């Protein structure tokens, strides 16, 4: 059982500090990260999920169906789970048994643990992770951007159900492709522009850790 009141500080010279943060963020990699829960989850292969609130209804439904499949496959999912769609994805995932990593866009040093997080934390399948210092207590748009790059750097692969034309999410997709990350989207005609830019449609092999997300290194 994990102590819900214990904050772990993982510095860059700690063996638990993910090397992918230095690889992708370089000088912007946080000097330390803070964690509540099972820190061992940080070593898992992970699928990041990013989705804005502005998303076509049919893609929202496809996304929820995909998350149920991911949940049943036992894949660890990492996200800020901030937008309404992402929060519903978290609700779906918490009903499973796989590991989940939540990354708020603020410090977690004085964060109130939500009741629905307590059992997964105690069971060791939930990790709350933050790159922010104790002074950064409030969520802001700047911290949300920094958090998203932090999550993307940690992730083995990334799932973006939809990115509206001209949106920050679409620009973010391009940055992730430059990193060489595997980026996926839903198979829908509204995502044609993403697919033409090299983003793959998510397919059943991503649910197989041996041939999909587990292939390659972070």
N, C-alpha and C positions, 0 to 999 in steps of 0.2 A: 504494500500500500504506500502511495506517495503522499508526502506532506504538502497540502495545498497552500500552506503559509510560507513555505520555503522558497526564496528567490535564489537561483543559481546564477553566478556571474562567470561567464566563459570568455577569457581574454585570448588575444591572438596567439599567444605562446602556449595556450592550453591544447593538449592533444584532441580534445573534443571540438575545437574551433574548426568549422568546415573550410577546407582549402578552397572550395569553389567561390567563397566570398572574396578572397584575395585575387583569384584568377579573373573573375568577371568585373569586380568593382575596383580593383587595384587600390589606388590611394584613397578611394572613397569607402573602402571596407571599414566597418565599425571597429573601433579599438577593442570593444567587448560587446557581447550580447547577453541578454538576461533571459532566464527561462523559468517556467513553473511546470512541473510535471516530469515525465520520463525523458531525460535528455538523450537517451540512447536512440530515440526515434529520429533524431537529427541525422543519423547515419543511414537512414533508409533511402531507397530510391523513391522519388516523389513526383507527383503530377500536380503542377500549379494550376489553379483555376482563377481566371480574371473575367469578369463580365460587368458591363455597365448596366444601369437601370433601363436605358433606352435600348430595348431589344424586341424584335418582332415576336408576337405570341407563339407562333409555331416553333421558333427556335428555342424559346423558353421551355416549351413542353419537351422538345427533343433533349435539351440540356438536362432536365430533371430525370428523364428516362436513362440517359447516359450515366448520370451520377449513381443511379440505382445499380446499374451494371458494374460500375467501378467499385461500389461498396461491396457487392457480392464477390468481386475478384480479389478483395483484400489489398488493393493498392492504397498506399499512403497519399493523402491529398493535403496540399499546403495552400493557404490563401489568407487574405485579410478578412474574408467573409464579411465585407462591409456593406456592399450594395444589397438591395432587397433580394435579388436573384441569388447572390452568393450566400446570403443568410439562409435561404430555403435549401440551397445545396448542403449547407452545414447541418441543417435539421435532418436531411436525408441520411447524411453520413453518420451522424451520431446514433442512428438507429441500428447501425451495423456493428461489426467487431474489429474493423481495420483501424489503423492508426490515423490520426488527424493532427496537423500542425496549424495553429491559429496565430497569425501575426498582426496584432493591432498596430495602427498608425500612431502610436504613443508609447510612453513608458508603461511598464506593467508593475512597477515597484509598489504602487498603492492601488492596484486594480482590484475591484470587487469581483470575486469569482461568481459567475452566474450559476444558479442551481442546476441547470442542465449540463454544466461542465463538471460538476463535482464527481459523479460516478465514473465517467471516462478518465478523469485525472487520477482518481484513486486506483483504478484498474490498470493504469500505466499505458493507456492507448491514446492519450491526449497530451500534447505539448503546446504550451503558450510561449511564444518566442518574440523577442523584440530587440531591435538594434538601437533603441533610444535610451538616453540617460534619464535619471530620475527627474531632471528639470523639465523634460519635454512631456508634460502631463496631458496636454490637450491635442486632440486630433486636428490636423490642418491639411490643406490641400498640398502644401509642400511636403509634409511628412507622409502623406498618402503616396506621393510619387516616389519618395525615397524608400518607403516600405515595399512598393511594387517591384522596384529594382532589386531589393534585398530578397524578396520571395523568388523572383525569377532567377537570381544567381544561385540560390539554394536548390532549385528544382532540376530534376533530370529531364523532364519534358513539361510542356505548357499547353493548356487547353484554353482557347479563347473562343467561346461560342459565337460571338458576333462583335464586329467593330464597325461602327457607323462611319460613313464617308466623312473625311476631314476631322475625325475625332482624335483625341489624345490616345485613345486605345489603339487606333490604327497606326499612329506614329510609333507607339510602343512596340507593336508587332514588328515593324521594320528594324528597330534596334535589336530585338531579340534574334531576328534572323541573322543580323550582322555578327552576333555573338556565336552563331553556329548552333543555337539551341534547336531542339525539335519542337516545332510549334504546330498545334492542331486546331482545327475549327470544325464546326458542324457541316455536314453535307447538305447544303441548301443553296439555291440559286442566288440568294441575297449575299452570300459570301464569295461570289465569283471573283471579285477583285482581290480578295485575300488569297484565294487559291492560285490566281494568276501570278501573284507575287512570290509564290513558292511555299505557302503554308499548306500543309496536308490536311485532308479530311480525316477526322478521327474514325478509326476502324477497329474491328474486333481484336486485332493483335495487340493493341495498346492495353487490353485487359489481361494479357498473358505476361506475367513478369519475366518469363524466360525469353520470350521473343519480342516483347514490346518495350515497356518502360524500363525493364531490367537490363536491356541491351545498351551497351555503351557506358560511359562514365560521366560523372557530374563535373 
